[in-house]
Amino acid sequence: MEEMIMEKIITTNDLIFLFRIILAILAGAVIGFEREHRVKVAGLRTHILISMASALMMIISKYAFFDVLAEAQALGVGLDVSRVAAGIIAGMGIFSGGIVFIGKRGNVSGLTTAAGIWATIGIGMVIGAGMYTVGIGSVLLVEAVQFTLHHDLSIYKHAIVANAVFSFEQPDSGYDRLLKELDQYGAKLSYIRWEREVEKGSTLKCNIRFDNKFGRDEIVDILSGIPELTSFELP
C-alpha cells in the first residue's frame, strides 16, 4: 500500500526532472567557480541558483500545464504556456543589468559576468527542456571562452586606462614634465580636467592610456615614480 502511494507521489518523470535540475546545478557551478575564482560580483552560489531556477522554470513551462492544456483543447481554447520561459528572460534581464557598473569616469565593469549569467540562464533552460548534450556542450564552450579569452592572457591583452590625479604648483611647467615622462612609455592623456586651487596651484584629473605591453604592476611603478601624482585608480 505504501509503495503504491509513493509511486503516485514520486513518478518516473519526477525523477527525470530532478536529474535535470541537479545537472543544471552542476552546470551553473562550473561556470560560477571560474567567476568566483576571479573575485567577480556574481560567483558560485549566484550562478548555481540562476541555472537551477532557469531549469525549474523551463520544466514548469514545458510540462506543468498538460492538464490545463488538455482541458483547454477540449473546450477549443488555445493557450501559450511558453510565456513562462519568456518570463525567465525578462526577469533575468533586470538582474543582469544590475551586475553592470559604470564608474565615475566612464569605466564599465561587469559586462562579462552579466553575459555569463545570460549564458547560464540559457544552459539551465535547455537542460530543463531535456536537451542534455546541448547544455553540457554549452558549459564547455562558456568555460573555454572564459579561460582562453581572459584579459590576463597575452593574446587578449588590451590597453589599460588609469584614472589619475596630479597636483602642480606651476601648472604649465609641471604639465610639460608630465607629458614628457609619459611619452617615454607611449602613454596618452584623455578626459583632462583642470581644477584651480587658491593656495596649492592646480589639480589635474585625467585618464592615462597605457599600451597593452605594460602589466598592472609596471603601470603602478611608473605612476608611483611621478612626484606630482596625488592618487590613481586602475580598473
Backbone as CSV, one residue per row, in Angstrom:
resi,resn,N_x,N_y,N_z,CA_x,CA_y,CA_z,C_x,C_y,C_z
1,MET,0.824,-1.204,0.000,0.000,0.000,0.000,0.861,1.258,0.000
2,GLU,1.859,1.252,0.882,2.746,2.407,0.967,3.515,2.594,-0.332
3,GLU,3.921,1.457,-0.945,4.648,1.546,-2.207,3.779,2.147,-3.299
4,MET,2.506,1.800,-3.312,1.599,2.348,-4.311,1.417,3.847,-4.119
5,ILE,1.336,4.271,-2.863,1.192,5.711,-2.575,2.437,6.460,-3.014
6,MET,3.615,5.892,-2.712,4.869,6.537,-3.086,5.004,6.628,-4.607
7,GLU,4.543,5.592,-5.314,4.605,5.607,-6.770,3.741,6.711,-7.352
8,LYS,2.636,7.011,-6.670,1.767,8.086,-7.135,2.384,9.452,-6.826
9,ILE,3.069,9.534,-5.693,3.684,10.814,-5.301,4.947,11.074,-6.104
10,ILE,5.822,10.077,-6.194,7.095,10.213,-6.911,7.032,9.355,-8.163
11,THR,6.851,9.986,-9.280,6.768,9.271,-10.557,8.142,9.237,-11.229
12,THR,8.230,8.451,-12.294,9.475,8.389,-13.067,9.806,9.745,-13.659
13,ASN,8.791,10.454,-14.104,9.010,11.796,-14.660,9.586,12.745,-13.622
14,ASP,9.116,12.611,-12.369,9.636,13.461,-11.304,11.138,13.237,-11.113
15,LEU,11.566,11.992,-11.165,12.985,11.676,-11.019,13.791,12.240,-12.193
16,ILE,13.201,12.154,-13.377,13.874,12.732,-14.550,14.013,14.243,-14.394
17,PHE,12.961,14.891,-13.898,13.001,16.342,-13.703,14.045,16.724,-12.651
18,LEU,14.109,15.934,-11.567,15.111,16.207,-10.531,16.524,16.025,-11.081
19,PHE,16.695,15.027,-11.935,18.001,14.833,-12.567,18.381,16.054,-13.396
20,ARG,17.428,16.611,-14.128,17.697,17.792,-14.937,18.077,18.989,-14.062
21,ILE,17.381,19.144,-12.950,17.699,20.261,-12.046,19.092,20.094,-11.460
22,ILE,19.431,18.869,-11.048,20.769,18.615,-10.500,21.842,18.877,-11.554
23,LEU,21.575,18.458,-12.769,22.528,18.693,-13.851,22.684,20.189,-14.113
24,ALA,21.586,20.936,-14.035,21.656,22.389,-14.201,22.467,23.023,-13.078
25,ILE,22.326,22.498,-11.863,23.117,22.998,-10.733,24.606,22.783,-10.992
26,LEU,24.955,21.602,-11.468,26.357,21.309,-11.766,26.880,22.216,-12.878
27,ALA,26.044,22.466,-13.878,26.459,23.346,-14.970,26.706,24.764,-14.459
28,GLY,25.795,25.267,-13.632,25.979,26.592,-13.053,27.191,26.656,-12.143
29,ALA,27.474,25.561,-11.434,28.623,25.524,-10.530,29.937,25.622,-11.291
30,VAL,30.010,24.959,-12.432,31.238,25.003,-13.232,31.531,26.433,-13.688
31,ILE,30.501,27.117,-14.198,30.683,28.495,-14.652,30.926,29.422,-13.467
32,GLY,30.167,29.242,-12.401,30.291,30.101,-11.229,31.635,29.970,-10.530
33,PHE,32.225,28.776,-10.570,33.526,28.581,-9.930,34.591,29.468,-10.566
34,GLU,34.564,29.550,-11.900,35.541,30.398,-12.606,35.345,31.862,-12.241
35,ARG,34.086,32.311,-12.139,33.794,33.700,-11.761,34.190,33.968,-10.313
36,GLU,33.938,32.992,-9.437,34.312,33.133,-8.024,35.828,33.210,-7.887
37,HIS,36.529,32.409,-8.670,37.992,32.386,-8.632,38.574,33.737,-9.013
38,ARG,37.880,34.462,-9.881,38.355,35.781,-10.315,37.730,36.908,-9.506
39,VAL,37.087,36.552,-8.394,36.506,37.521,-7.445,35.542,38.466,-8.169
40,LYS,34.567,37.885,-8.868,33.567,38.674,-9.565,32.327,38.850,-8.708
41,VAL,31.465,39.790,-9.136,30.274,40.117,-8.354,29.369,38.907,-8.205
42,ALA,29.083,38.238,-9.305,28.256,37.030,-9.271,29.172,35.812,-9.286
43,GLY,29.132,35.048,-8.202,30.058,33.930,-8.079,29.380,32.579,-8.140
44,LEU,29.873,31.648,-7.352,29.448,30.251,-7.409,27.974,30.093,-7.078
45,ARG,27.561,30.586,-5.912,26.178,30.391,-5.483,25.184,31.071,-6.420
46,THR,25.553,32.273,-6.889,24.648,33.013,-7.778,24.393,32.242,-9.058
47,HIS,25.470,31.741,-9.681,25.314,31.007,-10.939,24.566,29.690,-10.721
48,ILE,24.813,29.028,-9.594,24.098,27.788,-9.296,22.600,28.047,-9.189
49,LEU,22.223,29.061,-8.418,20.812,29.353,-8.212,20.128,29.795,-9.507
50,ILE,20.850,30.572,-10.316,20.280,31.035,-11.584,20.041,29.857,-12.529
51,SER,21.034,28.984,-12.644,20.895,27.836,-13.535,19.796,26.902,-13.043
52,MET,19.750,26.664,-11.737,18.735,25.796,-11.169,17.338,26.379,-11.386
53,ALA,17.197,27.679,-11.115,15.895,28.326,-11.267,15.443,28.325,-12.726
54,SER,16.390,28.526,-13.633,16.048,28.515,-15.059,15.556,27.140,-15.486
55,ALA,16.248,26.091,-15.035,15.816,24.724,-15.354,14.439,24.443,-14.772
56,LEU,14.233,24.896,-13.531,12.941,24.676,-12.875,11.819,25.376,-13.637
57,MET,12.056,26.626,-14.028,11.029,27.369,-14.759,10.772,26.754,-16.135
58,MET,11.826,26.222,-16.743,11.656,25.591,-18.056,10.839,24.308,-17.933
59,ILE,11.087,23.541,-16.891,10.306,22.324,-16.660,8.842,22.680,-16.419
60,ILE,8.624,23.729,-15.629,7.253,24.176,-15.380,6.585,24.593,-16.683
61,SER,7.334,25.365,-17.490,6.782,25.862,-18.746,6.438,24.724,-19.707
62,LYS,7.278,23.695,-19.696,7.123,22.625,-20.696,6.168,21.522,-20.256
63,TYR,6.123,21.213,-18.944,5.405,20.021,-18.511,4.288,20.261,-17.489
64,ALA,4.294,21.403,-16.818,3.381,21.566,-15.676,1.937,21.864,-16.065
65,PHE,1.697,22.154,-17.349,0.353,22.592,-17.720,-0.350,21.616,-18.679
66,PHE,0.089,20.365,-18.685,-0.540,19.391,-19.566,-2.036,19.243,-19.266
67,ASP,-2.391,19.235,-17.984,-3.800,19.073,-17.621,-4.621,20.282,-18.059
68,VAL,-4.039,21.463,-17.889,-4.736,22.684,-18.298,-4.892,22.724,-19.812
69,LEU,-3.836,22.317,-20.528,-3.892,22.315,-21.991,-4.929,21.320,-22.505
70,ALA,-5.009,20.163,-21.821,-5.986,19.145,-22.240,-7.409,19.672,-22.073
71,GLU,-7.666,20.329,-20.942,-8.994,20.893,-20.722,-9.287,22.008,-21.715
72,ALA,-8.255,22.865,-21.969,-8.449,23.968,-22.904,-8.695,23.454,-24.319
73,GLN,-7.968,22.398,-24.682,-8.144,21.823,-26.016,-9.533,21.223,-26.181
74,ALA,-10.030,20.612,-25.099,-11.379,20.039,-25.152,-12.428,21.125,-25.331
75,LEU,-12.143,22.300,-24.800,-13.079,23.421,-24.928,-12.822,24.238,-26.186
76,GLY,-11.765,23.873,-26.929,-11.448,24.603,-28.146,-10.740,25.918,-27.895
77,VAL,-10.051,26.022,-26.734,-9.328,27.249,-26.365,-7.830,27.019,-26.525
78,GLY,-7.134,27.978,-27.138,-5.687,27.865,-27.305,-4.936,28.608,-26.211
79,LEU,-3.945,27.957,-25.631,-3.125,28.578,-24.586,-1.653,28.525,-24.984
80,ASP,-0.899,29.521,-24.507,0.541,29.593,-24.813,1.324,29.515,-23.512
81,VAL,1.748,28.305,-23.146,2.473,28.132,-21.885,3.943,28.528,-22.018
82,SER,4.410,28.802,-23.238,5.810,29.209,-23.421,6.095,30.572,-22.814
83,ARG,5.055,31.283,-22.398,5.258,32.589,-21.782,6.023,32.485,-20.467
84,VAL,5.945,31.328,-19.827,6.722,31.137,-18.598,8.212,31.221,-18.905
85,ALA,8.646,30.544,-19.984,10.057,30.604,-20.382,10.443,32.020,-20.784
86,ALA,9.539,32.717,-21.477,9.820,34.100,-21.866,9.976,34.987,-20.633
87,GLY,9.221,34.667,-19.580,9.321,35.438,-18.341,10.680,35.303,-17.684
88,ILE,11.338,34.155,-17.870,12.690,33.973,-17.332,13.628,35.004,-17.934
89,ILE,13.569,35.149,-19.247,14.457,36.067,-19.948,14.195,37.501,-19.516
90,ALA,12.919,37.866,-19.391,12.579,39.232,-18.989,13.065,39.524,-17.571
91,GLY,12.824,38.578,-16.661,13.225,38.795,-15.265,14.725,38.825,-15.087
92,MET,15.436,37.923,-15.755,16.882,37.873,-15.620,17.569,39.043,-16.319
93,GLY,16.866,39.671,-17.283,17.428,40.862,-17.916,17.617,41.975,-16.907
94,ILE,16.667,42.120,-16.006,16.779,43.130,-14.940,17.919,42.767,-14.003
95,PHE,18.016,41.483,-13.669,19.076,41.033,-12.761,20.454,41.269,-13.367
96,SER,20.616,40.879,-14.635,21.907,41.037,-15.301,22.289,42.504,-15.420
97,GLY,21.290,43.361,-15.660,21.574,44.795,-15.740,22.137,45.337,-14.445
98,GLY,21.746,44.762,-13.327,22.266,45.215,-12.030,23.700,44.816,-11.787
99,ILE,24.236,43.897,-12.579,25.620,43.454,-12.423,26.583,44.454,-13.058
100,VAL,26.107,45.194,-14.051,26.967,46.109,-14.808,27.113,47.415,-14.039
101,PHE,28.354,47.838,-13.847,28.636,49.075,-13.128,29.363,50.051,-14.043
102,ILE,28.977,51.312,-13.950,29.660,52.371,-14.686,30.329,53.285,-13.663
103,GLY,31.661,53.371,-13.725,32.422,54.170,-12.777,32.223,55.665,-12.978
104,LYS,32.804,56.431,-12.079,32.659,57.872,-12.128,33.187,58.458,-13.424
105,ARG,34.192,57.826,-14.005,34.807,58.384,-15.207,34.547,57.541,-16.445
106,GLY,33.458,56.829,-16.407,33.038,56.124,-17.609,33.549,54.699,-17.750
107,ASN,34.307,54.202,-16.767,34.798,52.827,-16.853,33.649,51.854,-16.574
108,VAL,33.461,50.915,-17.470,32.368,49.951,-17.343,32.935,48.612,-16.890
109,SER,32.311,48.014,-15.895,32.740,46.700,-15.414,31.515,45.823,-15.210
110,GLY,31.733,44.524,-15.239,30.654,43.577,-15.006,29.974,43.067,-16.255
111,LEU,30.411,43.515,-17.430,29.754,43.082,-18.664,29.933,41.590,-18.905
112,THR,31.153,41.091,-18.673,31.408,39.674,-18.903,30.620,38.811,-17.926
113,THR,30.546,39.246,-16.675,29.774,38.500,-15.684,28.295,38.487,-16.052
114,ALA,27.773,39.629,-16.494,26.364,39.697,-16.912,26.107,38.782,-18.108
115,ALA,27.042,38.789,-19.066,26.897,37.915,-20.223,26.966,36.448,-19.811
116,GLY,27.844,36.141,-18.832,27.939,34.775,-18.316,26.657,34.336,-17.641
117,ILE,25.993,35.274,-16.973,24.714,34.956,-16.336,23.661,34.626,-17.391
118,TRP,23.655,35.393,-18.460,22.716,35.099,-19.542,22.986,33.713,-20.125
119,ALA,24.258,33.382,-20.295,24.601,32.057,-20.801,24.145,30.970,-19.829
120,THR,24.315,31.230,-18.528,23.893,30.267,-17.517,22.386,30.085,-17.543
121,ILE,21.658,31.184,-17.771,20.198,31.095,-17.892,19.824,30.167,-19.048
122,GLY,20.467,30.392,-20.188,20.175,29.563,-21.353,20.507,28.106,-21.113
123,ILE,21.624,27.857,-20.431,22.025,26.477,-20.142,21.015,25.808,-19.216
124,GLY,20.596,26.553,-18.202,19.581,26.000,-17.302,18.285,25.688,-18.040
125,MET,17.920,26.540,-18.983,16.676,26.332,-19.728,16.759,25.115,-20.637
126,VAL,17.885,24.948,-21.344,17.968,23.800,-22.264,18.066,22.482,-21.490
127,ILE,18.720,22.511,-20.322,18.768,21.295,-19.505,17.376,20.993,-18.965
128,GLY,16.671,22.038,-18.552,15.302,21.851,-18.085,14.403,21.299,-19.171
129,ALA,14.705,21.621,-20.427,13.916,21.125,-21.550,14.340,19.724,-21.976
130,GLY,15.397,19.191,-21.343,15.832,17.831,-21.664,16.881,17.736,-22.737
131,MET,17.460,18.869,-23.141,18.494,18.861,-24.189,19.867,18.780,-23.515
132,TYR,20.206,17.600,-23.012,21.396,17.432,-22.184,22.689,17.706,-22.952
133,THR,22.781,17.178,-24.140,24.015,17.351,-24.918,24.281,18.821,-25.205
134,VAL,23.240,19.546,-25.568,23.385,20.981,-25.835,23.800,21.718,-24.559
135,GLY,23.190,21.354,-23.425,23.509,22.016,-22.160,24.946,21.788,-21.728
136,ILE,25.375,20.526,-21.735,26.737,20.200,-21.317,27.751,20.790,-22.298
137,GLY,27.450,20.695,-23.581,28.335,21.290,-24.574,28.457,22.800,-24.401
138,SER,27.359,23.446,-24.045,27.384,24.896,-23.822,28.234,25.257,-22.614
139,VAL,28.182,24.429,-21.571,29.045,24.672,-20.405,30.514,24.654,-20.814
140,LEU,30.887,23.647,-21.597,32.279,23.538,-22.048,32.667,24.733,-22.911
141,LEU,31.768,25.193,-23.750,32.058,26.346,-24.609,32.195,27.626,-23.801
142,VAL,31.309,27.810,-22.816,31.395,29.009,-21.968,32.717,29.035,-21.200
143,GLU,33.081,27.886,-20.633,34.336,27.826,-19.885,35.534,28.031,-20.804
144,ALA,35.463,27.524,-22.019,36.556,27.725,-22.976,36.717,29.210,-23.291
145,VAL,35.606,29.901,-23.466,35.663,31.343,-23.734,36.217,32.098,-22.533
146,GLN,35.727,31.762,-21.334,36.140,32.486,-20.130,37.626,32.308,-19.831
147,PHE,38.132,31.107,-20.043,39.531,30.834,-19.707,40.493,31.254,-20.813
148,THR,40.156,30.951,-22.058,41.105,31.208,-23.146,41.133,32.667,-23.573
149,LEU,40.031,33.389,-23.371,39.982,34.785,-23.814,40.010,35.760,-22.650
150,HIS,40.482,35.315,-21.496,40.582,36.237,-20.358,41.662,37.267,-20.616
151,HIS,41.448,38.490,-20.084,42.362,39.598,-20.419,43.773,39.418,-19.872
152,ASP,43.980,38.463,-18.966,45.335,38.237,-18.454,46.223,37.542,-19.477
153,LEU,45.637,36.930,-20.485,46.423,36.233,-21.491,47.006,37.222,-22.495
154,SER,48.209,36.935,-22.955,48.908,37.854,-23.859,48.162,38.034,-25.176
155,ILE,47.471,36.982,-25.644,46.775,37.083,-26.925,45.534,37.964,-26.830
156,TYR,45.126,38.275,-25.618,43.892,39.041,-25.460,44.091,40.304,-24.635
157,LYS,45.319,40.681,-24.401,45.579,41.870,-23.597,45.139,43.125,-24.336
158,HIS,44.552,44.036,-23.615,44.147,45.298,-24.203,44.758,46.441,-23.407
159,ALA,44.648,47.646,-23.944,45.218,48.808,-23.267,44.541,49.012,-21.913
160,ILE,45.328,49.468,-20.951,44.819,49.732,-19.609,44.718,51.238,-19.411
161,VAL,43.582,51.687,-18.930,43.357,53.106,-18.689,43.338,53.348,-17.188
162,ALA,44.234,54.214,-16.724,44.323,54.554,-15.306,43.685,55.915,-15.064
163,ASN,42.912,56.022,-14.014,42.369,57.309,-13.585,43.355,57.918,-12.591
164,ALA,43.874,59.094,-12.906,44.928,59.678,-12.072,44.618,61.128,-11.722
165,VAL,45.165,61.537,-10.572,45.034,62.927,-10.106,46.430,63.455,-9.805
166,PHE,46.764,64.626,-10.373,48.069,65.248,-10.167,47.878,66.651,-9.579
167,SER,48.832,67.052,-8.774,48.804,68.395,-8.180,50.068,69.145,-8.589
168,PHE,49.894,70.343,-9.169,51.016,71.133,-9.672,51.032,72.512,-9.013
169,GLU,52.212,72.899,-8.508,52.372,74.271,-8.036,52.514,75.217,-9.217
170,GLN,53.214,74.763,-10.252,53.354,75.514,-11.504,52.722,74.668,-12.616
171,PRO,51.463,74.914,-12.930,50.744,74.036,-13.862,51.395,73.897,-15.233
172,ASP,51.874,74.996,-15.814,52.420,74.935,-17.170,53.654,74.050,-17.251
173,SER,54.639,74.352,-16.414,55.878,73.573,-16.444,55.652,72.152,-15.937
174,GLY,54.793,72.008,-14.928,54.511,70.675,-14.388,53.809,69.791,-15.390
175,TYR,52.906,70.381,-16.155,52.181,69.612,-17.173,53.113,69.157,-18.297
176,ASP,54.040,70.029,-18.678,55.013,69.671,-19.717,55.900,68.518,-19.263
177,ARG,56.340,68.573,-18.003,57.169,67.484,-17.478,56.393,66.165,-17.458
178,LEU,55.120,66.244,-17.092,54.288,65.043,-17.045,54.147,64.413,-18.434
179,LEU,53.925,65.270,-19.445,53.789,64.758,-20.807,55.077,64.086,-21.286
180,LYS,56.212,64.680,-20.961,57.489,64.096,-21.368,57.727,62.765,-20.656
181,GLU,57.359,62.708,-19.390,57.534,61.480,-18.617,56.676,60.345,-19.196
182,LEU,55.427,60.659,-19.484,54.524,59.634,-20.005,54.851,59.266,-21.445
183,ASP,55.416,60.216,-22.180,55.762,59.957,-23.576,56.838,58.880,-23.702
184,GLN,57.652,58.736,-22.673,58.682,57.691,-22.687,58.059,56.289,-22.768
185,TYR,56.845,56.163,-22.250,56.171,54.868,-22.220,55.048,54.782,-23.256
186,GLY,54.928,55.806,-24.079,53.883,55.813,-25.093,52.488,55.995,-24.526
187,ALA,52.396,56.525,-23.303,51.099,56.729,-22.655,50.470,58.040,-23.120
188,LYS,49.143,58.020,-23.238,48.414,59.186,-23.713,47.379,59.629,-22.680
189,LEU,47.186,60.956,-22.595,46.190,61.516,-21.685,44.862,61.698,-22.404
190,SER,43.783,61.558,-21.641,42.438,61.818,-22.172,41.535,62.240,-21.019
191,TYR,40.373,62.771,-21.350,39.419,63.256,-20.355,40.101,64.172,-19.337
192,ILE,40.782,65.163,-19.844,41.560,66.056,-18.992,40.643,67.084,-18.322
193,ARG,40.836,67.246,-17.021,40.056,68.225,-16.271,40.965,68.953,-15.285
194,TRP,40.986,70.285,-15.403,41.806,71.100,-14.509,40.922,71.732,-13.437
195,GLU,41.460,71.760,-12.208,40.791,72.451,-11.105,41.812,73.358,-10.425
196,ARG,41.490,74.642,-10.395,42.421,75.612,-9.809,42.184,75.720,-8.307
197,GLU,43.285,75.645,-7.543,43.228,75.804,-6.098,43.944,77.086,-5.709
198,VAL,43.369,77.804,-4.774,43.884,79.136,-4.419,45.292,79.063,-3.853
199,GLU,45.562,78.118,-2.952,46.846,78.086,-2.251,47.818,77.049,-2.820
200,LYS,47.327,76.036,-3.453,48.200,74.925,-3.845,48.354,74.769,-5.353
201,GLY,48.155,75.799,-6.103,48.322,75.693,-7.546,47.097,75.098,-8.205
202,SER,47.296,74.042,-9.030,46.184,73.443,-9.777,46.225,71.919,-9.672
203,THR,45.045,71.343,-9.825,44.905,69.888,-9.792,44.454,69.400,-11.164
204,LEU,45.116,68.368,-11.649,44.772,67.776,-12.939,44.169,66.401,-12.702
205,LYS,42.958,66.195,-13.224,42.307,64.888,-13.191,42.197,64.393,-14.627
206,CYS,42.671,63.178,-14.878,42.693,62.692,-16.257,42.732,61.171,-16.300
207,ASN,42.536,60.656,-17.500,42.730,59.236,-17.785,44.040,59.077,-18.542
208,ILE,44.808,58.049,-18.188,46.074,57.777,-18.858,45.979,56.394,-19.495
209,ARG,46.141,56.359,-20.796,46.024,55.102,-21.538,47.404,54.516,-21.781
210,PHE,47.653,53.318,-21.231,48.917,52.613,-21.403,48.746,51.487,-22.422
211,ASP,49.792,51.245,-23.193,49.763,50.196,-24.194,49.658,48.833,-23.516
212,ASN,49.157,47.839,-24.254,48.948,46.517,-23.664,50.239,45.770,-23.336
213,LYS,51.387,46.318,-23.721,52.644,45.639,-23.382,53.020,45.836,-21.917
214,PHE,52.338,46.781,-21.255,52.615,47.033,-19.843,51.617,46.276,-18.974
215,GLY,52.140,45.616,-17.932,51.285,44.959,-16.959,50.858,45.937,-15.883
216,ARG,49.960,45.502,-15.037,49.451,46.379,-13.983,50.554,46.786,-12.999
217,ASP,51.409,45.839,-12.644,52.493,46.156,-11.712,53.447,47.191,-12.302
218,GLU,53.705,47.076,-13.597,54.585,48.044,-14.259,53.946,49.431,-14.276
219,ILE,52.650,49.483,-14.514,51.951,50.767,-14.528,51.971,51.399,-13.143
220,VAL,51.797,50.581,-12.125,51.861,51.094,-10.750,53.240,51.711,-10.472
221,ASP,54.299,51.037,-10.906,55.654,51.557,-10.703,55.862,52.865,-11.461
222,ILE,55.341,52.945,-12.689,55.503,54.160,-13.497,54.808,55.341,-12.838
223,LEU,53.568,55.145,-12.444,52.800,56.235,-11.842,53.347,56.617,-10.470
224,SER,53.792,55.637,-9.721,54.334,55.930,-8.386,55.617,56.745,-8.457
225,GLY,56.310,56.671,-9.593,57.549,57.425,-9.748,57.352,58.865,-10.155
226,ILE,56.118,59.302,-10.364,55.838,60.697,-10.728,55.549,61.485,-9.454
227,PRO,56.365,62.454,-9.091,56.221,63.137,-7.801,54.936,63.947,-7.680
228,GLU,54.399,64.428,-8.788,53.181,65.252,-8.703,51.906,64.421,-8.523
229,LEU,52.068,63.099,-8.610,50.886,62.242,-8.505,50.277,62.312,-7.096
230,THR,48.979,62.518,-7.038,48.246,62.540,-5.769,47.552,61.205,-5.506
231,SER,46.893,60.666,-6.522,46.211,59.392,-6.396,45.939,58.836,-7.784
232,PHE,45.708,57.532,-7.867,45.347,56.908,-9.144,44.530,55.661,-8.884
233,GLU,43.859,55.229,-9.934,42.993,54.052,-9.841,43.086,53.260,-11.130
234,LEU,43.233,51.944,-10.990,43.284,51.052,-12.146,42.012,50.223,-12.198
235,PRO,41.492,49.926,-13.395,40.262,49.132,-13.497,40.503,47.687,-13.103
